[in-house]
Structures are given as C-alpha cells and as structure tokens.
C-alpha cells in the first residue's frame, strides 16, 4: 500500500514538472499569429487592371506587438489588419530582421500616414499602386460607413454617373446621380460623399436583390445614355459589396469597374491562421 502511494506521489511530481515546463516554454515557430481585430487592412484598386500584383512587393511585413507578421495586399478582398503607430503612421517592411539589434534598426520599405479620423476602429485602405510602390496612393474608408449586407458605389471617375435601380426587373426611367470624384485633403471616403451611392441592406430587409443599370447620363437634347454595366446584385448579409468606378487609363470614353468585398470572418481567421514566420525566414 505504501509502495502504491509512493508511485502516485512520484507520478504527481513528474506531471507537475511537465506542466511547469510547458507553462514556461516560449511560443515557437508553430504558434498562430495574433493580428489585431481593429486597424487598417489593404486592398488593391488598379485602374490599369494589369500588373497590380507586380507593383506590390511579394513579401511585406508589419510590426505587430513584438513580432513581424506578413501582410497581404491583393485585389478584391482586404488582407490582415495592421495597427497604426502612436505617431499616426503604418510602417511596412520588405523583410524580417534576423536578430534583436536588426529589429531595432530596421527601416521600413514604406511609411504610410493615416489621417487622424482613421487611426481607430475598423478601416480599409484602397491602394492605387504606382510602378514605384513607395509612390502609391492610399484612400481610407471607415467600414462602419459601408456596412455588411449593403451594396455601395464609389465613383473615382471625372464623370457624373447615373445609377438606375429597382428591386424588380422593371427599371424606372430616371436614376440617382453620382457626382464625379473630388479629392479630399485627407484622402477619406464616406458614404455621405456626393461621389458615393450606398444601399443599406439592414435598413431594407425586404430587398433580397436589385436590378440596376449604371451609365453616363445623356447630355443635351437627343443625346443617348452611355451604358457602363447592367446587372443584378444579391444582398449578402455577411459581406459589404463595393463597386469602384474608374476611367479607363487608355481607352477613350471607357470605364473600369473594380469590385471590393469585405466581411468580418477574416478577423476571426487571422487570429488563428497559419504559423507566423520566424526570424530565419529567407530574405527577398
């Protein structure tokens, strides 16, 4: 009986030691990176429609907490969120420093100033890439202004647009006018801007889909509308659907339509996504 008690005592000590070591063990290369659930995430909006990825470095990193974590910048869907530094800047790096000294002296590839109105909360930055990534333009929108379950149009073109829409297949004769883009000093975009049209699905729960025609309105007597797109969108309560209209960079009287979709499930996935790269990650 005493021998059994001795074995139980030794086993308890062993298990206690293992638990203590596990608690002290630092997180290794396999732990999941912890991205913030508020902050700025990026999405490409390239008027040329080609070479956008080539103009964005394939490897970008942001310092989040004590780690340098990868940041994805691509078209259609925003990537991971990045916290804004205390000085109102976001700093992106093209490589991960290999040791503590290098981390202290690391120089960012690009430093992006964020307007004070967009340093807190959930924000998407639309990136208009340049051949030199450092000269790219960044436009900021607060995601609460473009709620999920909605359909939104941002007119980045110099033309007035007409948006004719209906919850049925029968379109009315006249639509809503969307003003041409006028740049703000802070590069901000809000749903109340004259160059923005916004449908809020949460306030129009009876509408499940909408038929629409987007065109340049007729100018002068006897003139015809210039059609850009006629289609239908379905209301999806989990995402915000944004259509960005830009003037085609090389074809006269033509436009490009660029779609951006965002939701909040990505915020949850980015809390438990693929393992964070270590300092041994190869340099570009």
C-alpha positions as CSV (number, residue, x, y, z in Angstrom):
1,X,0.0,0.0,0.0
2,X,2.9,2.3,0.9
3,X,4.6,1.4,-2.4
4,X,1.5,2.4,-4.4
5,X,1.3,5.7,-2.5
6,X,5.0,6.4,-3.3
7,X,4.4,5.7,-7.0
8,X,1.4,8.0,-7.0
9,X,3.4,10.7,-5.3
10,X,6.3,10.4,-7.8
11,X,3.9,10.4,-10.7
12,X,2.3,13.6,-9.4
13,X,5.7,15.3,-9.1
14,X,6.5,14.3,-12.7
15,X,3.2,15.7,-14.0
16,X,3.7,18.9,-12.1
17,X,7.1,19.4,-13.5
18,X,5.9,18.8,-17.1
19,X,3.1,21.3,-16.6
20,X,5.6,23.8,-15.2
21,X,8.0,23.4,-18.2
22,X,5.1,23.7,-20.6
23,X,4.0,27.0,-19.0
24,X,7.5,28.4,-19.2
25,X,8.1,27.2,-22.8
26,X,8.1,30.3,-25.1
27,X,5.8,30.1,-28.1
28,X,7.8,28.6,-31.0
29,X,7.6,28.9,-34.8
30,X,4.3,27.0,-34.9
31,X,2.2,29.3,-32.9
32,X,-0.6,31.2,-34.6
33,X,0.0,34.9,-35.3
34,X,-2.3,37.2,-33.5
35,X,-3.4,40.0,-35.8
36,X,-5.5,42.9,-34.3
37,X,-9.3,42.9,-34.9
38,X,-9.2,46.7,-35.4
39,X,-6.9,48.7,-37.5
40,X,-6.3,49.1,-41.2
41,X,-6.3,46.5,-43.9
42,X,-5.4,47.0,-47.5
43,X,-6.9,46.2,-50.9
44,X,-5.6,47.0,-54.4
45,X,-7.7,49.1,-56.8
46,X,-5.6,49.4,-60.0
47,X,-7.2,51.4,-62.9
48,X,-5.0,49.6,-65.4
49,X,-6.2,46.2,-64.3
50,X,-2.9,44.6,-65.0
51,X,0.4,44.3,-63.2
52,X,-1.1,45.3,-59.9
53,X,0.5,42.4,-58.1
54,X,3.8,43.1,-59.8
55,X,3.8,46.6,-58.4
56,X,3.3,45.4,-54.9
57,X,6.2,43.6,-53.2
58,X,5.5,39.9,-52.8
59,X,6.7,40.0,-49.2
60,X,5.5,42.7,-46.8
61,X,5.6,42.7,-43.0
62,X,4.3,44.8,-40.2
63,X,5.5,45.0,-36.7
64,X,2.6,43.8,-34.5
65,X,3.4,43.6,-30.9
66,X,6.9,42.0,-30.7
67,X,6.6,40.2,-34.0
68,X,7.0,41.0,-37.6
69,X,3.9,39.4,-39.3
70,X,3.2,39.0,-43.0
71,X,0.6,41.4,-44.6
72,X,-1.2,40.5,-47.8
73,X,-2.1,43.3,-50.2
74,X,-4.2,42.0,-53.2
75,X,-7.3,42.9,-55.1
76,X,-11.0,42.2,-54.3
77,X,-10.5,41.2,-50.6
78,X,-8.6,43.1,-48.0
79,X,-5.9,41.3,-46.1
80,X,-4.8,41.3,-42.5
81,X,-5.3,44.3,-40.2
82,X,-2.4,46.4,-39.1
83,X,-2.3,48.7,-36.1
84,X,-1.5,52.3,-36.5
85,X,1.6,53.5,-34.7
86,X,1.3,56.2,-32.0
87,X,2.6,58.8,-34.4
88,X,-0.3,58.1,-36.9
89,X,1.9,56.0,-39.3
90,X,1.8,52.5,-40.7
91,X,5.2,51.1,-41.5
92,X,5.6,48.1,-43.8
93,X,8.8,46.2,-44.2
94,X,10.1,44.0,-47.1
95,X,12.0,41.6,-44.8
96,X,12.1,40.3,-41.3
97,X,15.1,41.4,-39.2
98,X,17.1,38.4,-38.1
99,X,18.1,39.5,-34.6
100,X,17.2,41.9,-31.9
101,X,19.7,44.6,-33.0
102,X,18.5,44.5,-36.6
103,X,14.9,44.7,-35.3
104,X,15.7,47.9,-33.5
105,X,17.4,49.4,-36.6
106,X,15.0,48.1,-39.2
107,X,14.0,50.6,-41.8
108,X,10.5,50.3,-43.4
109,X,10.1,50.0,-47.1
110,X,7.2,52.4,-46.9
111,X,5.7,54.7,-44.2
112,X,2.0,55.4,-44.7
113,X,0.5,58.4,-43.0
114,X,-3.0,57.6,-41.7
115,X,-5.5,60.6,-41.3
116,X,-6.4,61.1,-37.6
117,X,-10.1,60.2,-38.4
118,X,-9.0,56.7,-39.5
119,X,-6.4,55.7,-36.8
120,X,-9.0,53.8,-34.7
121,X,-11.7,51.3,-35.4
122,X,-12.0,49.1,-38.5
123,X,-10.7,50.7,-41.6
124,X,-10.0,49.7,-45.2
125,X,-7.3,51.4,-47.2
126,X,-7.8,51.3,-51.0
127,X,-4.4,51.2,-52.6
128,X,-3.9,52.7,-56.1
129,X,-0.5,51.2,-56.9
130,X,2.3,53.0,-58.7
131,X,5.2,51.5,-60.6
132,X,7.3,52.6,-57.5
133,X,5.3,51.1,-54.6
134,X,6.5,54.0,-52.4
135,X,4.6,56.4,-54.6
136,X,1.3,54.5,-54.3
137,X,-1.8,56.4,-53.2
138,X,-3.9,55.3,-50.3
139,X,-7.6,56.2,-49.7
140,X,-9.3,55.4,-46.4
141,X,-12.8,54.4,-45.6
142,X,-14.4,53.5,-42.2
143,X,-16.0,50.1,-42.6
144,X,-19.0,51.1,-40.5
145,X,-19.9,53.6,-43.2
146,X,-20.1,50.8,-45.7
147,X,-22.0,48.2,-43.7
148,X,-22.2,44.5,-44.5
149,X,-25.4,43.5,-46.2
150,X,-25.1,46.5,-48.4
151,X,-24.1,47.5,-52.0
152,X,-22.0,50.6,-52.5
153,X,-20.7,52.5,-55.5
154,X,-17.6,54.8,-55.3
155,X,-17.2,57.0,-58.3
156,X,-13.5,57.7,-58.8
157,X,-14.0,58.9,-62.3
158,X,-14.2,62.6,-63.5
159,X,-17.7,61.9,-65.0
160,X,-21.2,62.2,-63.4
161,X,-22.8,58.8,-63.4
162,X,-26.4,57.7,-63.3
163,X,-27.5,54.7,-61.3
164,X,-30.9,53.3,-62.2
165,X,-32.1,50.6,-59.9
166,X,-35.1,48.6,-58.8
167,X,-35.9,45.6,-56.6
168,X,-37.8,44.2,-59.6
169,X,-36.8,43.7,-63.2
170,X,-38.6,46.8,-64.2
171,X,-36.2,49.8,-64.2
172,X,-37.5,53.4,-63.8
173,X,-36.8,56.0,-66.5
174,X,-34.6,58.0,-64.2
175,X,-31.9,57.1,-61.7
176,X,-29.8,58.6,-59.0
177,X,-26.9,60.9,-60.0
178,X,-23.5,60.1,-58.6
179,X,-21.1,63.1,-58.7
180,X,-17.6,62.9,-60.1
181,X,-14.7,62.3,-57.7
182,X,-13.3,65.3,-55.9
183,X,-10.3,64.5,-53.8
184,X,-10.3,65.4,-50.1
185,X,-7.3,66.6,-48.3
186,X,-7.2,63.5,-46.0
187,X,-8.0,61.0,-48.8
188,X,-11.0,59.9,-46.9
189,X,-14.2,58.3,-48.3
190,X,-17.5,58.4,-46.5
191,X,-21.0,57.1,-47.5
192,X,-22.3,60.6,-47.5
193,X,-19.9,61.9,-50.1
194,X,-21.5,63.1,-53.3
195,X,-19.5,60.6,-55.4
196,X,-20.8,57.7,-53.3
197,X,-24.1,55.8,-53.7
198,X,-25.0,53.4,-50.9
199,X,-27.6,50.8,-50.3
200,X,-28.0,49.6,-46.7
201,X,-29.4,46.1,-46.6
202,X,-30.0,46.1,-42.9
203,X,-32.4,49.1,-43.3
204,X,-34.1,47.5,-46.3
205,X,-34.7,43.9,-45.2
206,X,-37.4,43.3,-47.7
207,X,-35.0,43.7,-50.6
208,X,-33.2,40.5,-51.4
209,X,-31.8,41.5,-54.8
210,X,-31.7,44.6,-57.0
211,X,-31.6,45.1,-60.8
212,X,-29.5,48.0,-61.9
213,X,-28.1,49.9,-64.8
214,X,-25.0,52.1,-64.4
215,X,-24.4,54.6,-67.1
216,X,-23.2,58.1,-68.1
217,X,-26.3,60.3,-68.3
218,X,-27.3,61.8,-71.6
219,X,-26.0,65.3,-72.2
220,X,-28.1,67.6,-74.4
221,X,-31.4,67.1,-76.3
222,X,-31.5,63.9,-78.3
223,X,-28.4,62.5,-76.7
224,X,-28.2,58.9,-75.5
225,X,-27.0,57.5,-72.2
226,X,-23.6,55.7,-72.3
227,X,-24.2,52.3,-70.7
228,X,-21.4,51.0,-68.4
229,X,-23.0,48.0,-66.9
230,X,-26.4,46.4,-66.5
231,X,-26.7,43.6,-64.0
232,X,-28.2,42.5,-60.7
233,X,-26.8,42.1,-57.2
234,X,-28.0,39.9,-54.4
235,X,-28.0,41.1,-50.9
236,X,-25.5,39.2,-48.8
237,X,-25.8,40.0,-45.1
238,X,-22.2,38.7,-44.3
239,X,-20.3,41.0,-46.7
240,X,-20.1,44.6,-48.0
241,X,-20.1,44.8,-51.7
242,X,-18.3,47.8,-53.1
243,X,-18.1,48.7,-56.8
244,X,-15.3,51.2,-57.6
245,X,-15.7,53.1,-60.9
246,X,-12.6,54.5,-62.6
247,X,-11.9,55.9,-66.0
248,X,-10.1,53.5,-68.3
249,X,-6.4,54.7,-68.5
250,X,-6.0,54.0,-72.2
251,X,-9.4,53.7,-73.9
252,X,-11.4,56.9,-74.6
253,X,-14.9,57.1,-73.1
254,X,-14.5,53.8,-71.3
255,X,-14.6,52.8,-67.7
256,X,-13.3,50.0,-65.5
257,X,-15.4,48.5,-62.7
258,X,-13.4,47.1,-59.7
259,X,-15.1,45.1,-57.0
260,X,-14.2,45.0,-53.4
261,X,-15.8,42.7,-50.8
262,X,-15.2,42.6,-47.1
263,X,-16.7,40.9,-44.1
264,X,-15.5,40.2,-40.6
265,X,-14.9,36.5,-40.6
266,X,-11.4,37.2,-41.8
267,X,-10.7,39.0,-38.5
268,X,-11.5,35.7,-36.7
269,X,-9.4,33.6,-39.1
270,X,-6.4,35.9,-38.8
271,X,-6.4,35.3,-35.0
272,X,-5.8,31.6,-35.7
273,X,-4.3,31.4,-39.2
274,X,-1.1,29.9,-40.5
275,X,2.0,30.0,-38.3
276,X,3.9,33.2,-38.1
277,X,7.3,33.3,-39.9
278,X,10.4,33.3,-37.7
279,X,13.4,35.4,-38.0
280,X,15.0,32.7,-40.1
281,X,12.5,33.4,-42.9
282,X,14.6,33.9,-46.1
283,X,15.1,37.4,-47.3
284,X,13.7,38.5,-50.6
